[in-house]
Structure formats: C-alpha cells, structure tokens
Amino acid sequence: MKYNPLKKSMDYKGIREDENHNLVLVDGTVIPAEKRTRCEVYSRIVGYLRPLSQYNKGKQEEFKSRKTFNIKNEEAPASK
C-alpha cells in the first residue's frame, strides 16, 4: 500500500474516501473520483526537493512525524 499524505491529514477532519475512491465530506457531500485531481506533495530531503510518493518507507514515516514551524519575518533592531 502506498503512503498517501493527503489521506492521513484528512482522517482527523472527518473527511473520508469510500470504496469507489469518492470523497465523502463531513456534511455528506460526495465528490466523485473522476472530478478529483491528484496533488503531489514535495518536501526537501538531503538538499533537494522530491515528491513524497518517491520516498522509501522509512522516510515516509519520518515525514509523518515532522513538526512544522512558522517563522515571522521581523526586522532586526538597528545597530548603533
């Protein structure tokens, strides 16, 4: 079974995929599989960008446990 980063992130929001690969939203709305578009997730590994679908199982597990940070772009204080 291939790792699907989108599927993991959707599980906790209540969005699920049925047996026909249709998305079923929390409110019951069904998005047919033929209307969906594949979204490839890229991440930086060892200095270059690479799609998650090409990661080996170990790197996929590592990616799942990564923490992300937001860095605010604040100006440095002016030096005297």
C-alpha positions as CSV (number, residue, x, y, z in Angstrom):
1,M,0.0,0.0,0.0
2,K,1.4,3.4,-1.0
3,Y,1.6,6.2,1.6
4,N,-1.0,8.9,0.9
5,P,-0.1,12.1,2.9
6,L,-3.5,13.7,1.9
7,K,-5.5,10.7,3.3
8,K,-3.7,10.9,6.6
9,S,-4.3,14.6,7.0
10,M,-8.0,14.2,6.1
11,D,-8.8,11.4,8.5
12,Y,-8.9,13.6,11.6
13,K,-11.1,16.2,9.9
14,G,-13.8,13.6,9.3
15,I,-13.3,13.5,5.5
16,R,-13.1,10.0,4.2
17,E,-12.7,8.1,1.0
18,D,-15.3,5.4,0.1
19,E,-14.7,2.1,-1.6
20,N,-15.1,3.8,-5.1
21,H,-12.4,6.4,-4.2
22,N,-15.1,9.2,-3.9
23,L,-14.5,11.8,-1.2
24,V,-17.3,12.0,1.4
25,L,-17.2,15.3,3.3
26,V,-18.4,15.8,6.9
27,D,-21.7,17.3,5.7
28,G,-22.4,14.2,3.5
29,T,-21.4,15.9,0.2
30,V,-19.8,13.3,-2.2
31,I,-17.1,14.4,-4.6
32,P,-16.8,11.8,-7.4
33,A,-13.4,10.3,-8.1
34,E,-13.4,11.5,-11.7
35,K,-13.7,15.1,-10.5
36,R,-10.7,14.8,-8.2
37,T,-7.2,16.0,-9.1
38,R,-4.1,14.3,-7.8
39,C,-2.0,16.7,-5.7
40,E,1.7,15.8,-5.4
41,V,3.4,16.8,-2.1
42,Y,7.1,17.8,-2.4
43,S,9.5,18.0,0.6
44,R,13.1,18.9,0.9
45,I,15.3,16.0,1.7
46,V,19.1,15.9,1.6
47,G,19.3,19.3,-0.1
48,Y,16.8,18.9,-2.9
49,L,13.0,18.7,-3.4
50,R,11.5,15.4,-4.1
51,P,7.9,14.1,-4.2
52,L,6.7,12.1,-1.2
53,S,5.5,9.3,-3.4
54,Q,9.1,8.5,-4.2
55,Y,10.3,8.4,-0.6
56,N,11.2,5.0,0.9
57,K,9.0,3.7,3.8
58,G,11.5,4.9,6.4
59,K,11.5,8.5,5.0
60,Q,7.7,8.4,4.7
61,E,7.4,7.6,8.4
62,E,9.9,10.3,9.2
63,F,7.8,12.8,7.2
64,K,4.7,11.9,9.2
65,S,6.4,12.7,12.5
66,R,8.0,16.0,11.3
67,K,7.0,19.2,13.1
68,T,6.5,22.3,11.1
69,F,7.3,25.9,12.2
70,N,6.2,29.3,11.0
71,I,9.0,31.9,11.1
72,K,7.8,35.5,11.4
73,N,9.7,37.9,9.2
74,E,10.6,40.6,11.7
75,E,13.0,43.4,11.1
76,A,16.2,43.2,13.2
77,P,16.8,46.1,15.5
78,A,19.0,48.8,14.0
79,S,22.6,48.8,15.3
80,K,24.2,52.0,16.6
